[in-house]
Amino acid sequence: MNLIGSRIFVFGGQVDGYFFNDLLAFDLNGLQGQNSSWEILVQNTLDGGPPQGQSPPARTNHTVVTYDEKLYLLVDHP
């Protein structure tokens, strides 16, 4: 999870062996509102999101950092 301004961002993850490359955001300013919800910014590729190669591959156990109000995905190479 990362925070930029009042928005929390989450990229990727894993549930029951299924890996994700979604990018989700939640605005904390709307936390008390009745319509507060997570916003899907980039939907998982397998679910009709961007074409392969236009978003990072699905992954877990990764690091995303915030710098200058931008998100950066750090990639480890063996």
C-alpha positions, 0 to 999 in steps of 0.5 A, spaced: 500 500 500 502 507 498 499 513 500 499 519 495 495 525 498 489 523 501 489 516 496 491 509 498 493 505 492 494 498 492 497 494 486 497 486 485 497 481 490 495 474 491 489 470 493 489 462 493 494 461 488 491 467 483 496 473 482 493 480 480 496 486 477 490 490 478 491 498 481 486 500 486 485 507 490 481 509 495 480 516 497 480 517 505 477 524 504 470 520 503 471 515 508 465 517 512 461 518 506 455 513 504 458 512 497 465 511 499 469 505 495 475 503 492 476 505 485 479 500 480 484 504 476 487 498 472 483 492 472 487 485 472 489 483 465 485 476 465 479 480 466 479 485 460 484 490 463 490 493 458 493 489 453 499 484 455 505 488 456 501 495 458 501 494 465 506 490 470 505 482 470 501 480 476 505 479 482 506 478 489 511 480 495 513 486 491 515 493 493 512 499 490 515 506 492 512 513 492 516 519 489 514 525 487 507 523 487 508 517 483 508 510 484 514 506 482 514 498 482 521 495 484 523 489 480 528 484 483 532 480 478 535 473 480 
